[in-house]
Amino acid sequence: MVHFQVHPHKILFLARHNIPHRKFHSLRHTSATLLLSSGTNIKNVASRLGHSQLSTTNRYVHALRDADERAASTFETLFAEQDKGKNGNGENGA
């Protein structure tokens, strides 16, 4: 396996502009996640990433589902708290 080192000038540039260093693989992951979350067909995303098996690309779909479930749970909690406030604050329904 070949390991690449970041050139010192790039490190200085990133530090000067307060940009975190990211590995190339992180960009692939971000690309796949953004494409899938915007509705791009999983076969097209798999092809772009060079995945021969959809099960490999499907890992990104699971991450999106988990994030969606957390978001839905957050809304559920917020609405439940709001309902508690309405029912317990002495409003007479008018």
N, C-alpha and C positions, 0 to 999 in steps of 0.2 A: 504494500500500500504506500502510495506517495503522500507525504505530508508537506503541505505548503506553508511557508512562513509569510506573515504579513510584512511588507516592506516598511521600514521605519518612517519613511515620508508619509505613508498612508496612515500609520498610527498617529502621527502628529496632526495630520489633517483632520482625522476623526475627532481627536481630543480637542483641537482648536474650535471645531464647530459643534461640539457636544453631541456627536453622533456615535451611538454604540456600535461596536464591531459585530457583524453578523457573518456567519458562515454561509457559503453558497447553498448548502442543503436547506437552511432556514428559508431562503428565498423560494426554493421549490415548494416547501411545505406551505408557505404563505400563498403562493400562486395557486396551488391546488385548493386550498381552503376558500380563497376568495372566488375562484371560478365555480366551485360547487355551491357555495352559499348564494351565488347570484343566478343559479339555475342552469348552469352549463351541464350538459349530459355527461354522466360519469365515464362513458366510453371515450368521449373526446378528451376529457381530462387525463384518463389513463394513457391515451395515445401520446399526448403532449409530454407526459412524464416518462414515457418509454416503459410503462408497466405492461407486461404480457398477460398478467392475471388481474381481473377486476377486484379480486379479494385484496390485493395490495392497495389499490386506490380506495377501496371501501373503508380503510382505516380512517381516512379523512372525513368520511360521511359520519362515522361513529362519533368523532370529535364534535361535529356540528350538531348532531342529535343531543349529545350531552349538554352542550352550551344552550341549546334551545330548551331543554328540559329545566335547566337551572333558571333561565329567564322566565319561563312559565311559572315556576315555583315562586319566584320573587314576586311576580304580579299577584299570584294567589295569596301570598302572605300580606302584601300591601292592601289588597281589597278586603281581606278578612279583618285586618286592623281598622280599616276605614268603617266597615260595617259595625264593629264593636263600638267605635266612637259615636256613631249615629244612634245606636240603640241605647247607649248608656249616658247620654248627655242631656236628657230631659226634654228632647224635642217632642212636640205634640203632633207632629205630622203635618202641620200647616205650612 
